Amino acid sequence: MTQQQPAPAPTGWIRMTVQGSVMTSNMISPKVRLNGYPVASHYGENVFPVPPGAWHIDVECIWVRTYGRAALDVDVVEGQTVDTFYAPPYHQFSGGRLGLERQKRAGPGIFVAILAVALAVIVIGIVASLL
C-alpha cells in the first residue's frame, strides 16, 4: 500500500523590486514585512511565495533612524504573481514609495538643497582661507 503525499498548498507570489542599490540608496537593504512578518530582502528583485489572499506589505529603511516607510495592500490569486515596486527616498526626511508600477524616488529637491548648502560652506571656507 502506498502512502499518498499531501497536496501542496496553493501558492501565489509577490515579486517586489527594491529600486536602487547600496551605492545609490543605503548600505543596509530596506526591511520588508508581509502581514507583519519580516522577510529577507535585498536590492533588486525579490520573490516571496505566499498563500492566496489579501496581503499587507510594509517597507522601511534604517540608517541612523527609521525612514522611507511605505505600505501597500494586494490580493494574490492562486498561481498569480503580483509585481510591486519600492523606491527609497533620497534622504531621511521623506517617505518611500510603494506601488504596482515603477516608482519615482521622493525628495530630490531637498537632497539638492542639502548638497548646495554643503558646497556653499566648502566654497566659503576656501575663500575665507585665501583672504
Secondary structure per residue as TSV (DSSP state, phi and psi in degrees):
chain	resnum	aa	ss	phi	psi
A	1	M	-	360.0	130.8
A	2	T	-	-97.7	143.6
A	3	Q	-	-87.2	137.5
A	4	Q	-	-85.0	135.3
A	5	Q	-	-77.3	142.1
A	6	P	-	-65.3	145.1
A	7	A	-	-64.9	140.4
A	8	P	-	-64.0	147.7
A	9	A	-	-64.6	142.6
A	10	P	-	-59.7	142.3
A	11	T	-	-132.8	146.3
A	12	G	E	-130.7	-178.8
A	13	W	E	-139.0	145.5
A	14	I	E	-112.0	117.1
A	15	R	E	-103.4	113.0
A	16	M	E	-110.5	125.6
A	17	T	E	-99.1	116.5
A	18	V	E	-92.0	108.1
A	19	Q	-	-72.1	149.6
A	20	G	S	98.8	-169.2
A	21	S	-	-157.5	177.9
A	22	V	T	-65.0	-21.5
A	23	M	T	-84.9	-27.9
A	24	T	T	-108.8	-8.2
A	25	S	T	-127.2	-82.9
A	26	N	-	-151.4	144.5
A	27	M	S	-71.7	-17.8
A	28	I	S	-101.6	123.6
A	29	S	-	-61.2	145.6
A	30	P	-	-58.1	148.9
A	31	K	E	-88.8	132.0
A	32	V	E	-119.6	136.1
A	33	R	E	-127.2	135.2
A	34	L	E	-111.1	118.1
A	35	N	T	51.1	37.2
A	36	G	T	89.1	-8.4
A	37	Y	E	-99.2	127.9
A	38	P	E	-67.8	141.2
A	39	V	E	-128.4	149.5
A	40	A	-	-68.9	135.0
A	41	S	-	-145.1	165.7
A	42	H	-	-153.7	170.3
A	43	Y	S	-65.8	145.4
A	44	G	E	100.0	-153.2
A	45	E	E	-86.9	131.2
A	46	N	E	-124.1	132.5
A	47	V	E	-119.1	121.7
A	48	F	E	-113.4	115.1
A	49	P	E	-73.7	131.6
A	50	V	E	-140.1	152.6
A	51	P	-	-67.6	150.7
A	52	P	S	-58.9	149.7
A	53	G	E	138.9	-168.5
A	54	A	E	-83.9	136.1
A	55	W	E	-131.7	137.3
A	56	H	E	-107.9	123.6
A	57	I	E	-108.3	127.4
A	58	D	E	-118.8	136.2
A	59	V	E	-135.0	142.6
A	60	E	E	-153.4	155.9
A	61	C	E	-106.3	152.3
A	62	I	E	-133.2	129.7
A	63	W	S	-136.3	-102.4
A	64	V	S	-76.4	-31.8
A	65	R	S	-143.6	171.9
A	66	T	E	-81.6	133.0
A	67	Y	E	-152.3	176.9
A	68	G	E	68.0	28.3
A	69	R	E	-66.9	141.4
A	70	A	E	-153.7	152.5
A	71	A	E	-143.2	154.0
A	72	L	E	-154.0	139.5
A	73	D	E	-104.8	132.0
A	74	V	E	-133.4	155.2
A	75	D	E	-110.8	127.9
A	76	V	E	-109.4	127.2
A	77	V	-	-99.0	148.9
A	78	E	T	-51.4	129.3
A	79	G	T	81.1	-2.4
A	80	Q	-	-95.3	146.9
A	81	T	E	-111.7	124.1
A	82	V	E	-100.5	119.9
A	83	D	E	-88.0	129.5
A	84	T	E	-130.4	156.3
A	85	F	E	-136.1	130.3
A	86	Y	E	-117.8	130.6
A	87	A	E	-118.4	113.7
A	88	P	-	-69.7	154.8
A	89	P	-	-74.9	166.8
A	90	Y	S	-72.0	-21.4
A	91	H	S	-150.3	175.7
A	92	Q	T	-81.2	3.9
A	93	F	T	-108.0	11.9
A	94	S	S	-128.9	159.8
A	95	G	-	-84.5	161.2
A	96	G	-	-81.1	173.8
A	97	R	E	-128.7	131.8
A	98	L	E	-133.4	127.7
A	99	G	E	-159.5	-173.5
A	100	L	S	-91.5	0.7
A	101	E	S	-140.0	167.7
A	102	R	-	-51.6	139.5
A	103	Q	-	-111.0	148.3
A	104	K	-	-85.4	142.7
A	105	R	-	-73.9	140.5
A	106	A	S	-83.7	149.2
A	107	G	-	87.5	25.3
A	108	P	H	-67.4	-31.2
A	109	G	H	-63.9	-47.7
A	110	I	H	-66.6	-37.7
A	111	F	H	-60.0	-45.8
A	112	V	H	-64.4	-40.0
A	113	A	H	-62.9	-42.0
A	114	I	H	-61.9	-44.1
A	115	L	H	-64.2	-39.7
A	116	A	H	-64.4	-42.5
A	117	V	H	-64.0	-43.8
A	118	A	H	-61.7	-43.0
A	119	L	H	-64.7	-40.5
A	120	A	H	-62.8	-40.9
A	121	V	H	-63.1	-41.5
A	122	I	H	-64.8	-46.5
A	123	V	H	-62.4	-43.5
A	124	I	H	-62.4	-41.0
A	125	G	H	-62.4	-41.5
A	126	I	H	-66.6	-46.0
A	127	V	H	-62.5	-43.8
A	128	A	H	-63.9	-34.6
A	129	S	H	-73.2	-21.6
A	130	L	H	-83.6	-17.7
A	131	L	-	-81.5	360.0
